[in-house]
């Protein structure tokens, strides 16, 4: 008998419908084969399914069994096809009525004792089920809350295979999983680190406030122990709260990588990723035979922090150029081509020299000019041009460290940024961008009008510092954000002067 079950395969962060066809014939030699471009994990599912059926009381005798995963031109990988194959067998054997499974999409991994184990990408599968207007989605209980954030589709979670069989037979009662979106957003948007922990560094906090308001990339330069990493970890806490759409998109990426905590419906806190400098370019932007997202995509709608920037391999830093410009990364392989979102705020930190103490009043620098020059040249000019704000982070004096007073809390800083952010969202609502950092040439021409005095200051800075055209546009973007924070329509001399101060490396002060 032939049975057909709906399931889904993941390509990138998108799910594609897969029809699991199971044909069982009593004639011929006993044989179990899986076709339809399956990977090793899918091929191994026959052994897991056989053992699960036997150990849960469903006596599946060896017969000529063919499982076809259609369409055959899409690569099928992972263990999520265990459950639809097992249900397909029970339907083909007459244990479950074919009508009972119609209109359901099924995905899940089976253990040998019949337990249904969680799978990756449940959120993307739920979105696909909603697009198809299906009756319901059958998932492992551990994935039910994650999928239930998608409105318009009934999600049913099951812990064991016998429970699912009873559901299809009409003997078991199961209610669709529900999630309170507002509560989920609030509960999962808490940050452990707060700017109130930071003492001193007022000018650096101001620079980070400007960066957060406009979505600008930042490079912090300072000696070891000056607080660069501490400051970077607290940047997500002052960024505007994530919208539901942002949370949904970020959660999808983490879902397909299996990085969500068990029972966590949404990732509503902006991600903070801090990869080690030994990572490869594939780990940074994504890749592999079947392309997977890298660190830039896992940081989508959040912060990617690169500590000790010159220690990263040159090719790893150069592959960041496209994501920083486009807000996405495209990975092309012989099998397929996948585009992942990568709208990030890049925060970098480095020492001013190899020993770290150039310009430090309390430590003597032991580096030669040639050593300093080689150290700086590890970071290319084109990458530095794509970083809007360069800021010096000096060592904190004992007097500031020993004070009992706490710094300004993140909540207060974030509240101050809201007006500037609203101005940007309203300004660019027709252009599908959400911050000044993403402005294109025609936006800059339209929104970055300078008063005469400000224009004169910028012209002088361009000639004296020898700034590139890209650095020029970065200064205009940052000055636009400073003006938004001040509630000003036009950019004046004060705004442009502050923006120029945030080009430390261009001014040759190190």
C-alpha positions as CSV (number, residue, x, y, z in Angstrom):
1,X,0.0,0.0,0.0
2,X,1.2,3.5,-0.7
3,X,1.0,6.4,1.8
4,X,1.9,10.1,1.5
5,X,3.0,12.3,4.4
6,X,3.9,16.0,4.3
7,X,7.2,17.1,5.8
8,X,9.8,19.8,5.2
9,X,13.5,20.2,4.4
10,X,15.6,23.2,5.3
11,X,17.7,25.2,2.7
12,X,19.4,28.1,4.5
13,X,16.8,29.5,6.9
14,X,13.9,28.6,4.6
15,X,11.8,25.4,4.7
16,X,10.7,23.6,1.5
17,X,7.8,21.2,1.4
18,X,8.8,17.5,1.1
19,X,6.3,14.7,0.4
20,X,7.3,11.5,2.1
21,X,6.0,8.6,0.0
22,X,6.1,5.1,1.6
23,X,5.3,2.0,-0.5
24,X,5.2,-1.4,1.2
25,X,4.9,-4.5,-0.9
26,X,4.6,-8.1,0.5
27,X,6.1,-9.4,-2.7
28,X,9.8,-9.7,-3.4
29,X,12.7,-9.9,-1.0
30,X,12.6,-7.9,2.2
31,X,14.3,-4.6,1.6
32,X,14.2,-1.0,2.9
33,X,15.5,1.7,0.7
34,X,15.3,5.5,0.9
35,X,15.6,7.6,-2.3
36,X,15.2,11.3,-3.1
37,X,18.7,12.8,-2.4
38,X,19.0,11.8,1.3
39,X,22.2,12.4,3.3
40,X,23.7,9.8,5.6
41,X,21.5,10.8,8.6
42,X,18.3,10.3,6.5
43,X,19.5,7.0,5.2
44,X,20.2,5.8,8.8
45,X,16.6,6.7,9.7
46,X,15.4,3.2,8.6
47,X,17.2,1.6,11.5
48,X,15.9,4.1,14.0
49,X,12.3,3.8,12.7
50,X,12.4,0.0,12.7
51,X,13.6,-0.1,16.3
52,X,11.1,2.5,17.4
53,X,8.2,0.7,15.9
54,X,9.3,-2.6,17.4
55,X,9.9,-1.2,20.9
56,X,6.5,0.6,21.0
57,X,4.5,-2.4,20.1
58,X,4.0,-2.0,16.4
59,X,5.3,-5.2,14.8
60,X,6.8,-4.1,11.5
61,X,7.8,-7.2,9.6
62,X,10.5,-6.8,7.0
63,X,9.0,-6.3,3.6
64,X,9.9,-4.6,0.4
65,X,9.7,-1.0,1.6
66,X,10.6,2.1,-0.5
67,X,10.6,5.6,0.9
68,X,10.7,8.4,-1.6
69,X,11.4,12.0,-0.5
70,X,10.0,14.3,-3.2
71,X,11.0,16.5,-4.8
72,X,14.2,14.5,-5.5
73,X,16.4,17.5,-6.5
74,X,16.4,19.1,-3.0
75,X,19.1,17.8,-0.6
76,X,17.5,16.1,2.5
77,X,19.6,16.1,5.6
78,X,19.2,15.5,9.3
79,X,17.0,13.3,11.4
80,X,13.8,15.2,11.1
81,X,12.3,12.7,8.6
82,X,12.2,9.8,11.2
83,X,8.7,10.7,12.4
84,X,7.0,11.2,9.0
85,X,8.6,8.0,7.7
86,X,7.3,6.1,10.7
87,X,3.8,7.6,10.3
88,X,4.0,6.8,6.6
89,X,4.7,3.1,7.5
90,X,1.8,2.9,9.9
91,X,-0.6,4.4,7.3
92,X,0.7,2.0,4.6
93,X,0.2,-0.9,7.0
94,X,-3.3,0.1,7.8
95,X,-2.7,1.0,11.5
96,X,-3.7,4.7,10.9
97,X,-6.4,5.9,8.6
98,X,-4.9,7.9,5.6
99,X,-7.6,10.6,6.0
100,X,-6.5,11.2,9.6
101,X,-3.1,12.5,8.5
102,X,-4.2,14.6,5.6
103,X,-3.5,18.3,6.1
104,X,-0.7,17.8,8.7
105,X,2.9,18.6,8.2
106,X,5.1,16.3,10.4
107,X,8.7,16.6,11.5
108,X,10.7,15.0,14.3
109,X,13.5,12.6,15.3
110,X,12.8,9.2,16.8
111,X,14.8,7.5,19.5
112,X,14.9,3.7,19.7
113,X,12.4,3.6,22.5
114,X,9.8,5.7,20.6
115,X,10.5,9.1,22.2
116,X,10.2,12.1,19.9
117,X,13.3,14.2,20.1
118,X,13.7,17.9,19.0
119,X,14.8,19.0,15.6
120,X,16.4,22.1,14.1
121,X,14.5,24.8,12.2
122,X,11.0,24.3,13.7
123,X,10.3,28.0,13.3
124,X,11.0,27.9,9.6
125,X,8.8,24.8,9.2
126,X,5.9,26.5,11.0
127,X,6.2,29.5,8.6
128,X,6.0,27.1,5.7
129,X,3.0,25.3,7.2
130,X,1.2,28.6,7.6
131,X,1.9,29.5,3.9
132,X,0.3,26.2,2.8
133,X,-2.7,26.9,5.1
134,X,-2.5,23.4,6.6
135,X,-4.7,21.9,9.2
136,X,-1.8,21.6,11.7
137,X,1.9,21.0,12.3
138,X,3.1,17.9,14.3
139,X,6.4,18.5,16.1
140,X,8.4,17.2,19.1
141,X,7.1,18.7,22.4
142,X,10.4,20.5,22.9
143,X,9.9,22.5,19.6
144,X,6.2,23.3,20.1
145,X,6.6,26.7,21.8
146,X,9.2,27.8,19.3
147,X,6.8,27.0,16.4
148,X,3.7,28.4,18.2
149,X,4.9,32.0,17.9
150,X,3.8,31.8,14.2
151,X,0.1,32.7,14.2
152,X,-2.3,31.1,11.8
153,X,-1.2,27.5,12.2
154,X,-2.1,24.9,14.9
155,X,1.1,23.4,16.4
156,X,0.8,20.1,18.3
157,X,3.7,18.8,20.3
158,X,4.2,15.2,21.2
159,X,6.7,13.4,23.5
160,X,6.3,9.8,22.2
161,X,5.3,7.9,19.1
162,X,2.4,6.0,20.7
163,X,0.8,9.3,21.8
164,X,0.9,10.6,18.3
165,X,-0.6,7.3,17.0
166,X,-3.5,7.7,19.5
167,X,-4.0,11.3,18.4
168,X,-4.4,10.2,14.7
169,X,-6.7,7.4,15.8
170,X,-8.9,9.9,17.6
171,X,-8.4,8.3,21.0
172,X,-6.0,10.9,22.4
173,X,-6.8,14.5,23.2
174,X,-4.2,17.1,22.3
175,X,-4.6,20.9,22.2
176,X,-2.6,23.3,20.0
177,X,0.3,24.9,21.7
178,X,-0.2,28.6,22.6
179,X,2.4,31.3,23.3
180,X,1.8,34.8,24.7
181,X,3.9,36.9,22.3
182,X,4.1,39.9,24.6
183,X,5.2,37.8,27.6
184,X,7.7,35.9,25.4
185,X,9.2,39.1,24.1
186,X,9.5,40.6,27.6
187,X,10.9,37.4,29.3
188,X,13.5,36.8,26.6
189,X,14.8,40.4,26.2
190,X,16.7,40.7,29.5
191,X,20.4,41.5,29.5
192,X,22.8,40.5,32.2
193,X,25.3,43.3,31.6
194,X,24.5,46.9,32.3
195,X,26.4,50.2,31.6
196,X,25.9,51.1,35.3
197,X,28.9,48.8,35.9
198,X,31.2,51.0,33.9
199,X,33.2,53.6,35.8
200,X,34.8,56.5,33.9
201,X,35.2,56.4,30.1
202,X,32.5,59.1,29.7
203,X,33.7,60.1,26.2
204,X,33.7,56.4,25.1
205,X,30.2,55.9,26.4
206,X,29.1,59.0,24.5
207,X,30.7,57.5,21.3
208,X,28.9,54.2,21.9
209,X,25.6,56.0,22.5
210,X,26.0,57.7,19.1
211,X,26.9,54.4,17.5
212,X,23.8,52.7,19.0
213,X,21.5,55.5,17.9
214,X,22.6,55.3,14.3
215,X,23.7,51.6,14.0
216,X,27.3,52.6,13.3
217,X,30.3,50.3,13.4
218,X,32.9,51.1,16.1
219,X,36.7,50.5,16.6
220,X,38.0,51.0,20.1
221,X,41.7,51.5,20.5
222,X,43.4,51.3,23.9
223,X,45.8,49.5,26.2
224,X,45.1,46.1,27.8
225,X,42.7,46.4,30.8
226,X,41.2,49.7,29.8
227,X,37.7,48.2,29.5
228,X,37.2,47.7,25.8
229,X,35.6,44.2,26.2
230,X,33.5,45.3,29.1
231,X,32.1,48.2,27.1
232,X,31.4,46.1,24.1
233,X,29.5,43.5,26.0
234,X,27.1,46.1,27.2
235,X,26.3,47.7,23.8
236,X,23.3,45.3,23.2
237,X,21.7,46.6,26.4
238,X,21.4,50.2,25.0
239,X,20.2,49.2,21.5
240,X,16.5,49.8,20.8
241,X,14.2,46.9,21.8
242,X,13.8,44.3,19.1
243,X,10.6,44.3,17.1
244,X,8.7,41.0,16.8
245,X,9.7,40.8,13.1
246,X,13.4,41.3,14.1
247,X,13.1,38.7,16.8
248,X,11.4,36.2,14.4
249,X,14.2,36.6,11.8
250,X,17.0,36.3,14.4
251,X,15.3,33.3,16.0
252,X,15.0,31.5,12.6
253,X,18.8,31.7,12.2
254,X,19.5,30.3,15.6
255,X,16.8,27.7,15.2
256,X,18.3,26.2,12.0
257,X,21.6,25.9,13.9
258,X,20.0,24.3,16.9
259,X,21.2,27.1,19.3
260,X,17.9,27.8,21.0
261,X,17.4,26.7,24.6
262,X,14.9,24.0,25.2
263,X,11.4,25.5,25.4
264,X,12.6,29.0,24.4
265,X,10.0,30.4,22.0
266,X,11.9,33.5,20.9
267,X,15.3,35.2,20.9
268,X,14.2,38.7,21.9
269,X,17.5,39.9,23.3
270,X,19.9,41.3,20.6
271,X,22.6,38.7,20.0
272,X,26.2,39.3,21.0
273,X,28.8,37.2,19.3
274,X,32.5,37.3,20.1
275,X,34.4,34.7,18.0
276,X,38.1,33.9,18.7
277,X,40.7,35.3,16.4
278,X,41.6,31.8,15.2
279,X,38.3,31.2,13.3
280,X,38.3,30.7,9.6
281,X,36.6,32.7,6.9
282,X,34.0,30.0,6.5
283,X,33.2,30.2,10.2
284,X,32.9,34.0,9.9
285,X,30.5,34.3,6.9
286,X,29.2,30.8,6.7
287,X,29.8,27.9,4.3
288,X,30.4,24.2,4.1
289,X,29.2,21.6,1.5
290,X,25.7,22.4,2.6
291,X,26.0,26.1,3.4
292,X,25.4,27.0,7.1
293,X,25.3,30.5,8.6
294,X,28.4,31.9,10.1
295,X,29.1,34.4,12.9
296,X,27.9,37.4,10.9
297,X,24.5,35.8,10.4
298,X,24.3,34.6,14.0
299,X,24.9,38.3,15.0
300,X,22.0,39.5,12.7
301,X,20.1,42.4,14.4
302,X,22.8,42.4,17.1
303,X,26.5,42.9,17.8
304,X,29.6,41.1,16.3
305,X,32.6,41.9,18.5
306,X,36.1,41.3,17.2
307,X,38.6,41.6,20.1
308,X,42.3,42.0,19.2
309,X,41.3,42.9,15.6
310,X,44.9,42.7,14.1
311,X,45.2,39.1,15.3
312,X,42.5,37.9,12.9
313,X,43.7,36.5,9.7
314,X,43.6,39.0,6.8
315,X,41.3,36.9,4.6
316,X,38.8,36.6,7.5
317,X,38.6,40.3,7.9
318,X,38.3,40.9,4.2
319,X,35.3,38.7,3.8
320,X,33.4,41.1,6.1
321,X,33.3,43.7,3.4
322,X,30.2,42.5,1.6
323,X,28.1,41.8,4.7
324,X,28.9,45.3,6.1
325,X,27.8,47.0,2.9
326,X,24.8,44.8,1.9
327,X,23.5,43.6,5.3
328,X,23.4,40.0,3.9
329,X,25.9,37.3,2.8
330,X,25.5,35.0,-0.2
331,X,27.2,31.6,-0.1
332,X,27.5,29.8,-3.5
333,X,28.3,26.1,-3.7
334,X,28.0,23.5,-6.4
335,X,24.9,22.1,-4.7
336,X,23.1,25.3,-4.0
337,X,23.3,29.1,-3.4
338,X,22.0,30.5,-0.1
339,X,21.6,34.1,1.1
340,X,21.6,34.7,4.9
341,X,20.7,38.0,6.5
342,X,23.6,39.7,8.2
343,X,22.6,43.2,9.4
344,X,25.0,43.7,12.2
345,X,26.7,46.3,14.3
346,X,30.4,45.6,14.1
347,X,32.4,46.4,17.3
348,X,36.2,46.0,17.1
349,X,38.9,46.4,19.7
350,X,42.7,46.6,19.3
351,X,45.8,47.8,21.1
352,X,47.6,50.9,19.8
353,X,50.7,48.8,19.3
354,X,52.0,45.2,19.7
355,X,52.9,45.7,23.4
356,X,49.7,47.8,24.0
357,X,51.2,50.7,25.8
358,X,51.8,53.3,23.1
359,X,50.6,56.7,24.5
360,X,50.0,55.3,28.0
361,X,51.3,57.6,30.7
362,X,51.9,54.8,33.2
363,X,53.7,52.3,31.0
364,X,56.5,52.7,28.5
365,X,56.0,51.4,25.0
366,X,58.8,49.0,23.9
367,X,57.7,48.8,20.2
368,X,59.7,50.2,17.3
369,X,58.1,52.3,14.6
370,X,58.4,49.4,12.1
371,X,56.7,47.0,14.5
372,X,53.9,49.5,15.1
373,X,53.5,50.0,11.3
374,X,53.3,46.3,10.6
375,X,50.8,45.8,13.4
376,X,48.5,48.5,12.0
377,X,48.8,47.2,8.5
378,X,47.2,43.9,9.5
379,X,43.9,45.8,9.3
380,X,43.3,47.0,5.7
381,X,42.3,50.5,4.8
382,X,39.1,49.5,3.1
383,X,37.9,47.7,6.3
384,X,38.8,50.7,8.4
385,X,36.8,52.9,6.0
386,X,33.7,50.8,6.7
387,X,34.0,51.5,10.4
388,X,32.2,54.7,11.2
389,X,33.6,55.5,14.6
390,X,37.2,55.2,15.9
391,X,37.6,56.0,19.6
392,X,40.4,56.0,22.0
393,X,39.9,54.1,25.3
394,X,42.5,55.1,27.8
395,X,43.3,53.3,31.0
396,X,41.0,54.2,33.9
397,X,42.5,56.1,36.8
398,X,42.4,54.6,40.3
399,X,40.4,57.6,41.5
400,X,37.5,56.7,39.1
401,X,37.7,53.0,39.8
402,X,37.5,53.5,43.6
403,X,34.4,55.6,43.5
404,X,31.2,54.1,45.0
405,X,29.0,55.8,42.5
406,X,27.5,53.7,39.8
407,X,27.5,54.8,36.1
408,X,24.4,55.7,34.1
409,X,22.2,52.6,33.7
410,X,21.5,51.1,30.2
411,X,17.8,51.6,30.5
412,X,18.3,55.4,30.9
413,X,20.6,55.6,27.9
414,X,18.3,53.4,25.8
415,X,15.4,55.7,26.6
416,X,17.4,58.7,25.4
417,X,18.0,57.0,22.1
418,X,14.4,56.3,21.4
419,X,13.5,59.7,19.9
420,X,16.5,59.6,17.6
421,X,15.6,56.1,16.5
422,X,12.0,57.1,15.8
423,X,13.2,59.9,13.6
424,X,15.2,57.5,11.5
425,X,12.5,54.9,11.2
426,X,10.0,57.6,10.1
427,X,12.5,59.1,7.7
428,X,13.4,55.9,5.9
429,X,10.1,53.9,6.2
430,X,9.7,53.9,2.4
431,X,13.3,52.8,1.8
432,X,13.4,49.6,3.8
433,X,16.3,50.8,5.9
434,X,16.2,51.6,9.6
435,X,19.3,53.5,10.6
436,X,21.5,56.3,9.5
437,X,24.4,53.9,9.1
438,X,22.5,52.2,6.1
439,X,22.0,55.5,4.2
440,X,22.9,55.4,0.5
441,X,24.2,58.2,-1.6
442,X,20.8,59.7,-2.4
443,X,19.8,59.6,1.3
444,X,23.0,61.4,2.2
445,X,22.4,64.1,-0.4
446,X,18.8,64.5,0.9
447,X,19.2,64.3,4.7
448,X,22.7,65.5,5.4
449,X,22.6,69.1,4.6
450,X,25.3,71.1,6.3
451,X,25.3,74.7,7.5
452,X,28.0,76.8,5.9
453,X,30.3,76.7,9.0
454,X,30.0,73.0,9.3
455,X,30.8,72.6,5.5
456,X,34.0,74.7,6.0
457,X,35.1,72.5,9.0
458,X,34.6,69.3,7.0
459,X,36.4,70.7,3.9
460,X,39.4,71.6,6.1
461,X,39.5,68.2,7.8
462,X,39.3,66.4,4.4
463,X,42.4,68.3,3.1
464,X,44.5,68.1,6.3
465,X,43.8,64.4,7.1
466,X,43.7,63.1,3.6
467,X,40.4,61.3,4.1
468,X,39.0,59.0,1.5
469,X,35.6,59.4,-0.1
470,X,34.2,56.6,2.1
471,X,35.5,58.2,5.2
472,X,33.8,61.5,4.1
473,X,30.4,59.7,3.9
474,X,31.0,58.0,7.3
475,X,31.5,61.4,8.9
476,X,28.3,62.7,7.3
477,X,26.3,59.7,8.6
478,X,27.7,60.0,12.1
479,X,27.1,63.8,12.2
480,X,23.5,63.1,11.0
481,X,23.0,60.8,14.0
482,X,24.5,63.3,16.4
483,X,22.1,65.9,15.0
484,X,19.2,63.5,15.5
485,X,20.2,63.0,19.1
486,X,20.2,66.7,19.6
487,X,16.8,67.1,17.9
488,X,18.3,69.3,15.1
489,X,17.1,69.3,11.5
490,X,20.3,70.5,10.0
491,X,23.9,69.5,10.8
492,X,25.8,72.3,12.4
493,X,29.5,72.9,13.2
494,X,29.2,71.2,16.6
495,X,27.9,68.0,15.1
496,X,30.4,67.8,12.3
497,X,33.3,68.5,14.7
498,X,32.3,65.7,17.0
499,X,31.9,63.3,14.1
500,X,35.5,64.2,12.9
501,X,36.8,63.5,16.4
502,X,35.5,59.9,16.0
503,X,38.1,59.3,13.2
504,X,41.0,58.7,15.6
505,X,43.1,56.6,13.2
506,X,42.6,59.0,10.3
507,X,43.9,61.8,12.5
508,X,47.1,59.9,13.0
509,X,47.0,60.2,16.8
510,X,48.4,56.7,17.3
